[in-house]
């Protein structure tokens, strides 16, 4: 399977199964899909390997495809016949080198993958089901997750770490995210949980990596000093320009928070040497020009930026609409060009959704199953209930157990363990499947009632982001 597209002046061909990326000239670009179709017609798959060293069969394929293209397409009116033949030869050489038209190497592995033994690697601790902001798009219902406001106790937090250690098998590095609501509303308990983790990690030969997500309104120098000492990462919530942020992220009384949090966030970024943090925003129907918000954050001096599309009910006034998608795709193209310009100027920044590894890439498990929600990653409520992830919290059909008794709903764990790109029919023909791993299970369930489906808007925007990310890699490689 291939995906051929044009972006920012580059002709890009992605071989989906191998992950190989080729930047080609116009002749080869126009031939790529035509040759693939001819090979499928003859062999049933374009990936049938006919090594060039076998001579006659290789030359026969080149000659047959060449003659067929001349007689059935108008390409000879665009390009000299000699260039067409050279282009076919180049494509066939790439095929025989197994970097184009390759077979799916994962499908035969999926049964074994679904039956694999899993361990819990990460927990999201909903340390506070309460918040001092009233963000309009909050999926957590202003922090209380459609339930009751509550703060996690020290007892529950320690039990969560004990659960993680007990269920992590031989895995040494473990992730614990402090989430909310607003975690700083329960800061003393956060510290006690971290301190407990530091006490038990050596005893069990584990290494806890703590992270925290905050709106910054309660952040102060003492907290920052502690975070810099103990937290591997900190996520800072801000939507971009003042008018955008304050419209969607007001305080209880309706006042904006931008002027308060920006200086604090700038201090965080500098104190961490512009590493191990993200400023994270959300764009909605009301700021479809979200690339301007990314630019704004970059101009404020932030080097680690993530701005995400809102996920909302279709009738919410700020929800993304079908007709918004073309505009948003244009914004990603604009953002990619801006990203390259800033890199060339020596003022570059890291945009989360343009991060892509074209050489090593994620492991097979990540390619197939993504975040591991429901089996390797779990959410924990203030009273200790376990959910597949923080976005399922509040839907009691998905309570998997609790931190004191462990997982009691093995049926749910098995359902999530067997959810992957091959369990989602929509992924079968999607070039992005090994980059997004089928997308978010919570979004799929919330929109379709089934974790083995996909979220339409998320898929459309993910495909565009991946196209931009690959183009950026091509442009930076050309620059050297």
N, C-alpha and C positions, 0 to 999 in steps of 0.2 A: 504494500500500500504506500502510495506517495501523496504528498501534498505540495503542489506547485503554486506559488503566488508571487506577486510583485509588491514591493514596499520600499518607498523612499529611493527609487531608482535601482534597486537590486532585484534580480531574478533569482528567486530562492526555491530550491527543491529539497523537501524534507523526506527522507526515507523513514517512515513511521516506525517500522519494526526494529531497525538497527539504530535509529536515532541519528544517522548520518545526515549532515547538511551540506548541500552543494550550491555554490553561487555560480550561475552559468550564463552564457551569452544568449541572445535572442533565439538563435537557431535551435540550440539544445533545449531551451525552455519550451519552445513551441512543439518540439518533438517528444518531450518527456511523456506526456499522457498518451499520445498517439502510439508510441512504441509499447507502452505498458498494455494498452488495449489489444494490440496485435499479438503480443506474447500470450495474453490470457486467452485469446481466441484459439491459438494453436495448442497451448499446453494446459489450459485450465488455470494456470497461475503464471504470473510474470516472473516468479522467482526460480523457475526451473533452471538449474545451473548447467550450462554448456561451456565448459572450459575452453578458452581460446586455443589452448594447446591441442585440442582435439581436431582442430583444423577445419575439415570439411563441414561439420555440423555448425560450427560457429560461423563460418563464412556463408553457409547456406542461409542461416537466420538473418544475417546482415543483408544479403542480397534479396531475400524474399521480402523482408520488411521494407527495404529501399524501393523495390519495384512496386509494392502495394501502395506505399505512400505517394509515389509519383502518380499512380493511376487513379487513386481515390480521394486525394486531397488537393488543395490549391497551394500547398507550401512551395511548389516549384515556381510559382509566380512571385513569391516573396524572396526566395533565396536561390542562389546558384545550386545546381544539382550536386556539385562536388562538395559543397558545404553541408548539404543535407546528408550525404553519405558519411562524411566525417563525423557529423553529429550522432548518427545512428551507431557508428563504431565506438564513439566515446561512451554512449549510454550502455552499450553491450559490455564494454570493458569494465564499467562501474558495476554492472550486474554480476559479472564473473568474479570481481573482487569482493562481492558480497557486501557492498555498501549502497546498493540501489536495487529496488524490486525484491527485497529480501522476504523470506518467510517469517511468519509469526512464531517467535521462539518461546513465547510464554504460554500459549494456549494449552499445549500438552502438559504443562507444569501445574495448571490451575487446580486440578483435583488434589494433587499432593499438597498444594499451597493451602487449600481450604481445610484440609485435615491436619494442618500443622499444629504443634504445641505452641501456645502463646503464654506470655508472661505480661504482667502489668508493668509498664515502663514509666508512666506519667499520670499524675493526678492534677485536676483543676479544683482547688479548694475555693468554694464560694464562701469566703471568709465573712462576708457581710451581705445579707439580703436587705440592704438599705442603701440609700444614696442621698447626697445633699444637692444633686442636680436633678433636673426634670427633662432629660433629653427626649425630644419628641419621638425619635425612632427607636427607643430602647427596647430590644427584644425581651429584656428582663423585667419589663413592666415597672420602670423606675426603681429597679433593684430588688423587688420582692418576688420576682419570678411567678407571678400570678398566684401567690400563696400568702404567706405571712412574713412580715418583717422580722428579721432575727439576725443575731450575730453569733458566729461560731465560737464555741467555748474552747478553752485550752484542752480539755479532756477529749473532745471530738477531734481536734487538730492532731493531737498526739496519737490517737487511735488510728487516724488516717495514715500517718507515717508508718506506724506498726503494720497496718494492712499492706501498704506498698512494699515494705521490706519483705514481708511474709510471702507475697504473691509475685515477687520480681525474679524468682529463680536465681540463676547465676549472673544475671545482669547486674553490672556494678554501677553504672551511671543512671541516675533516676532524676526525673523532672517533677518539680512541684510548682504550680502556678497559683499565686494568690489573686483572686478575682472577686468581682462583686456584681452589682452594687459598687460601692466605693470601699476598697480594702483598708484605706487609711482611717476609716471610721472605727476600725477594730485593730488599731496598730499594736497595742500592747500584746494582744494575743498572737498577732503575726510574729512578733519578736520571740515570744515564748515557744512557738512552734519551730521557728528556725533554730533556736538554741537547743531544743530537744533533738532536732535532726542532727546537729553537730555532735551531740553527745552519743547518739546511737550509730552513726555512720561507720565509725572505726570498728566498733564492736561487731558489725555485720559485714565489714568490707564493702561498704557502699559509699557512693559519693552523691550527695544531694545537690542539684542545681536548682536554686530558687529563682523565680521571676515574679514580677508584680505588675499589674495594670492599674493605672490611677488617672483620675481626672485632674490631679494636681492642686486642687483648691486647698487642701490641708497640708500640702508639702511644705516642709521647713528644713533648715540646715541640719538639725539633728537627725531627722528622718533620712535625708539625703546621704549623710555620712554613713549611716547604718546600711542603707541600700547599696552604696558603693562598696562596702566591705563584704556584704553577704549575698547580694543578688547578682546572678549571672546576667540578667537582662531586666530592663524596665520599659514598659510600654506607656507612652504618654498620650492621652486622648485629646485631640484638637482637630477641628474640621478644616482649618485653613484660614481664609480671610476673616477679619473680625466680624463683618456683617453676616457671613455664612455661619461661622461658629456660634455667634451669640443668638442667631435666630433658632438654631436647632438644639443648643446646649445651654439653656438658661438655668439659673438658680431657682429655688422654690418661689421666690418673689417675682420672677420674670427677668431679673437683671442678668446681663451677660457675664461671662467668666474670662473672656479673652485677655483683657488688660491685666488680670491677676496672674494667669497661668503662663503667659509667654515668657516673662523674665525668669520665672522659675524653671521652665523647660530649657531655656537657653543655658542656664546655669548647670542643669543636669547634663546636657550634651557636652559642655566643655569639661565638666568635672570627670566625665567618663572618656575623655579624649576622642569624642565623636564616634565612639564604638559602644557596643553592647546596650543599645537602646533603640527604640523606634518612636517617632511621633506618628500616631495613627489617627486617620480621619475617616469619615464616612461621607460619601456624596449621595444626593437624592435627586428627585425630579426638579428640585428648586435650584440646584447648581450643576446643571449638565455641563457647564464649562469648567469642570473640576480640575482640568490641567492648570488653570489659573491658581487654584488653591495649592497644588503641588509646587508651582513656581514660587508662590508666596512663602511657603514653608522653607523652600531652598534659599530664598532671599533673606530669610530670618537667620540663616546660618546652620540649619539642620542638615546633617549629612545622611541620616537614616530615616527614610520616609515611606509610609504606607498609607494610601488612601483607597478605601474599599467602596464598592457599590452597596447601597442599602438593600437589605432584604426585608420586604414588608408585604402586608396583605394587599392584594390588587386594588382594594377600595380605599386604602390609606392615601391621604392627600399628597404625601411626599413620595409615594411608591414610584418606582421606575415603570414606564409603560413600553409597550412594543414599539411605538413610534419613536421612543427615545434612543433605541439601540444604535441606529446609524450615526446619530450625533455623538454618542459616547465612543463609538469606534473611531470617529474622526478625532476625538479628543485624545485617545491613546496614541494615534499617529502623531498628533501635534506634540504630545508629551515626549514621545520617543525622539523626535527631532531636537527638542529642547534639551533632553538628556544628553544627546551626543554633542550638542553645541557647548554645554557646560563642561563636559569631559575635555573637549579640545581646548577650552579656555583655562583648564587647570582648576576649575571650580566645581568639579563633579560631585555628585551625591549618589546615594544608593536608593533606588526605588524598588520596594519589595517585589512587586509583580514583574519586574524585568530581570529578576535573578533567575538564571537558568544555566545548568551545567551541561554542556554539549559533549564533554569527554567522559567523565565518570558517571555523572548523573545519580539519581536515587537508586537504592538497591531494588532488587526484584520485588520484595515485599511492599515497598513504598509505591512502586509503579503500579502494582495491582490493587492495593487496598488503601493507600493514602494515609490518613492520620491515625488509623488504628482505633478509632472510637468504638467503644463497646467491648473491646477485648484488651487492647494495650494501653488505652487512654480512657480515663473515667472522670466524671464530675462528681463532686461531693458537696452536699448541702450543709448548712450550718448545724443540722441535727444528725448528720452522718449518713444520710441515704446516698446510695451510689446510683448514678445515671450513666448512660453511654457517653455523654459529654455535657458540657455546661448548657448547650442549647436545647437539650431535652428536659432540663430541670423544670419541674412544674407539671409535666405530663406524667401522672402517676402510673400510667400503663407501662412506663419504661423504668420504673424502679427495679434495679438489679440486685439489691441487697443493701447492706450497710457496713460501715467500717468495723463494727464490733463482731458481727456474725459472718462477714464475708459475702461472697456472691451466692445468692440463692436462686437466681433465675438463669440457670445455665442455658435455657432455650434462647434467651435474648443474646447471651454471649455468642452462642453458635450462629445465630442469625447474622450478627454483625461480622463475625469471623468469616462467613461465607459470602459477604457482600464485597464485590470487586468489579473491575471493569468488564468482566465477562458475565456477570450477573445482571448487568444493565443493558438491555437491548439497544438503547440509544447510543451506546459507546462503540458499537461494532464498526461503524463506518466513520468514526471521528478521529481525525489526525492527532488531537490533543490528549487522547486517553491516557497515555503513559506519563503525561506531565501533571494532569489534574487527578488521575486515579479515579475518575468517575464523579468527582465533586463531593459536595458536603451531604452526608447522609441526613442530617437534620433538615436541611433545606428541601431535600427530596421528599422526606416524609411530610413536612409541613405543607408542601404545595400539592403533593400527589397521594399522600397516605401510604407510601411505600418507599422504604429506604433503597430499594433496587431500581429506582428511576433516577431521573436527573431534573435539575432546576433550570428551566429554559434560559432565562436571562443570564444566569451564572455561566452556562455553557457558552453562550454567544460572546460574552465579554472575555471569558477565559481564552477562547480561541484567538481573539484579537490580541490579547496581551502576549500570548506565546508567539504569534507572528511578529509582533514588535520586538520582543526579547531576542528572537533569532536574528532579526535584521540588525539589531544593535551589535550583536556578537560579530556579524559579518562585517559591519562597518568598522568596528574597532580592530578586527584582524587586518583589514585592508590598510588601516592607518599604521599598523605595526605597533 
